[in-house]
């Protein structure tokens, strides 16, 4: 069977429908109307003489033939993308769009300042930056790079470790005046905490070969790191805060660190991206730049 240019387009559309999980998602991703996407799928099924997917108003499910056909269509789409990337990499000055997502606080504190510098180095690279504490589906949203503070849950994605961030225990001067300063880990049981909902309710400290576990509790909890730090500054309890966030406030006297001779678990920061995209020159440049930027910032934040 000869494959026409129109059928090749339909095959790429079909691969997008499978990856996005819906006709609407594929239409948004590739810039076509839902009706046109539906047309391509129906035309493919007519040409092939098989049903590729069973569709309902809420979901779609691949048939056995559809699953096998998708694997081939995906390979074609990836080869086309690789060809574009190869040409892009030959250009003397990198250009194109990079869509990035990251949590709000680390985005404002480190990623946005880093991207300011990156944009000066590579002015032809366009940046679309989405700050959110939600975990974004980077395939469906067409994201090139997601900044995350946890190992990969989805083995279909790839990741590169960008940095290891140190943390410290902090409270405000007013809080310590009213409640005293903890001198050993067991003192922490008597203190209130500002709870960050995206972390465990148990805090582990270590010194030498010994470790100590503390269950944290308090009257304020939040899913936003910036809000957590603000509540700690407001004197509502202790908090475990990344050094990049805590250090300027320690210098200004708004926060004080405690139990500094004990170690806390580090936060590993990853750059997460779709499979098959590491060949893009602009993405490689950004990942390498962020690694260097984090390294410089970690040296500056040491105290």
N, C-alpha and C positions, 0 to 999 in steps of 0.2 A: 504493500500500500504506500503510494507516494504521499508525503506530508507537505501540505501547502503552508505558505507563510501565515495564513489566517488560522490554520489548525495549530501552528506553533504558538500563536498568541493565546488561543483557547487553552492550550496545555499549561501555559504559565498562569493564566487566570485560575484554572482548576487547582494548581498547586497552592495558590494564595488562599483559595476558599478553604482548603484543608488546614492550612497553617493558621488562618485567622479563626477558624471554627464556625464561620457563618458567611452567607452571601453578602450581608451588610458590612461585616468587618473587612472582607476582601475588597468590596467596592470602595470603602474609605481608604484602604491602604494603597490601592493602585490608581485611584482617581477616576473611576468609572461609576456609572449609575448602577444601582442594584439590578435593574432590568437588563442592562447590557451583560452583567456578570451571569445572570440566570440564562440569558440567551447563549452565551458561550458554553455553559455546562450542558444545556439541552442539545446543542449542535454537536458537541463531542459525543454524547451518548448515542445520538442518531447515526453519526459517522461510524462509530465503533460497533454499534449494534448490541451494546450491553448497558446495564444500569451501573453507574459509577458510585452513586450515593443515594441513600434513602433520606428524604427530607421531610421534616415536619415544621410547624410554625415555631418550634422552640429549639430544635436540634437537627443535626445531620449526622449520619453514620455511614462510613464507607462500606461498600460491598467488598467481597474478596477481590474481584476484578479491579475495583476502584483503588484498593490499597496497593496492589501491584503496579497499577498505572501511575499512581501518585509518586511512587519511588522514582520512576523514570522521568516524570514531569519535573520533580524537584531537582533531579540531577541536571536537567536541561537549564532550568532557571539559575541554578548555582554556577553552571559553566558560563552563562551569559553575564552574570554578575562578576565572575572572575575575570572575564575578558575586559569588562569596563574598568575594573580595578587595575588591571595590568597597564592599560593605556593611561589611567590617572597617575600611576606611579612613575611613568616616563616623563611626566610634565616637570619642568624645572621648579615651579612654584606650586605647592599643593593647593587645591581648591575643592569646593563642594560643601555640602551640608553635613553637620554632625548634630544629631539629636541626643541630648544628655539628660538623665534624670538622677536626682540624688535627694537624700533627706534634707529637710529645711535648714536645720541648725548648722550641720557640717557644710551644707551648700553655701550659706551666707558667710560662715566663718573662714572657710578654706577654699572651696571649689570655685566660687565666684571670683575671689581675688586671683586664684590661679588662672582662670579662664581669661581674666583681664590681660594678664601677661602673655598668655598663649595667643590671644587675638592680635596683640601687637607684633608677635613674631610671624604669624601667618594670617595676614589681613584678608586673604581671599577665601579662607575657610569660614563658612557661615555657622553660627552656633544657635541652636534652639535648646534652651535650658529650662527644664521643668523641675521645680522644687516641690516635693511632696514626701510626707512620711509614709504614704501607702506604698506597698510593693507593687510596682507596675509590671504588667505583662509586656516585656520588651519586644516580643515578636509581634503581638497584636498592635502595639502602639508605634511600631517602626523605630524603636529606640536603638541607637548605635552603641551607647555605653551607659550602664547604670552603676552608680556608686552605692555599694552596700557594705554593711558592717557584720555580715554573717557568711558562713560557707554556703556553697550552692545547694539549694534544695532540688533544683531541676537539672538533671544530668544532661539534658539536651542543650544547655547553655555552656559557655566557656567563661573562664575567669582568669584574671591576672592580679596578683596581690600588689597593691599600691603602697601600703604603709602599715606599720604597727604603731598604734597610738597609745601612749601612756595615760593613766588616769590617776586621780588623787581623791581623797576624802576631804570634803570642805564643809564649812558652816560659816555663818556670818558672825562678826564680832558681838552683835547684840544677842544672838542665840547663845554664844558661849558665856556671856555675862550672866544670863539667866539660868543656864543649865550645866555649866562647867564644861571643861575640855576632857574628852576621853584620852586616857593615857595608855591603856592596854586594850586589846580587842574585846575582852569581856565587858568593858565599860559601855560598849556600843549598844548592848541590849537595853540599856535604860534610856536611850535617846530616841527622839522622833526622827523620821526620815521623810524626805520628799521622794516619792516612789516614781521611778521611770518605768512605765508599763511594758516597754519593749525588752526589758531585761528580767533576769531571774529574781525571785523574791529572796534569794539567799546570796549573801556576799561572802567571798572567801578572801582572807588575808593570809600571807605567808611570811615567815622570817626564818632563814636558814632551812632546816629540814622540817620545821613545824608549820602547820596550817591551822587556821581558825575559821569556822563558819558562823555567820551571824544572820539571823532572819530579820529582815527589815520590815518595819511597819510604821505607819504615820497617818496623819489626817489629810494629806494631799497626795494625789497621784495624777500623772499626766502622761500622754503619749508623745509629747513634744519636748525635745531636748532643751530648747531655748527656754520654754516655760519652766522646766525643771530647775534650771540654773537660776532663773528669776525668783522662784519661790525659795530657793536656798538663800539667795541674797536677801530676801525679805525676812529671814529669821524664822522660817517655819520648820526647819529641820536640817539634818545632814544630807549630803548627796555625794554620790560618786560621779565625778565630772572629768571629762577629757582635759588633759593639760592645755591643749590649744584654746579651750574655752575658759578654763579656770585661771590660767597664769595672768592675763591682763587684769582680772578682778582681784587677784591676790596682790599684785603690784599697786593697785589703786586703794587697797585697804578694805574693799567691799567683801572679800572672802578671806578666810584663813584655812590653811591646810593642817590636818592633824594626822597623827600616826604615820609620819613620813618615813619612818624606818621600817615600815612593813610594806610588802609588795602586794599589788592588786593585779588581777588578770588584765592583760592588754586587750585592746580592741583592734582586730585585724580589719583593714579596709581593702575591699576588693573592687576591681573594675569588671563588671559582668557584661558580656556581649553575645550576640547571636553566633551560632556556629558558622564558620566559613567567612568571617569578616575580617580576620586578622591580616589578610593580605592588603587591605586598604591602607594606603600610605598615610592618609590623614588620621585614621584611627590609631595606627602605630605611633605616630608622632604625639598624639594626645596622651596615650597611655605612658609613654616614656617621659613626657614632660611632667605629668602628674607625679610619677615616682620621684623624679628629681625635686620637684617642688615640695612634696611631703618631707623628703629627707632634709632639705634646707630648713623647713619650718620646725621640724622636730629638734634640730640643733639649736635653733633660736629659743625654743620653748623650755629648754632644760634649765633648771634652777636648783 
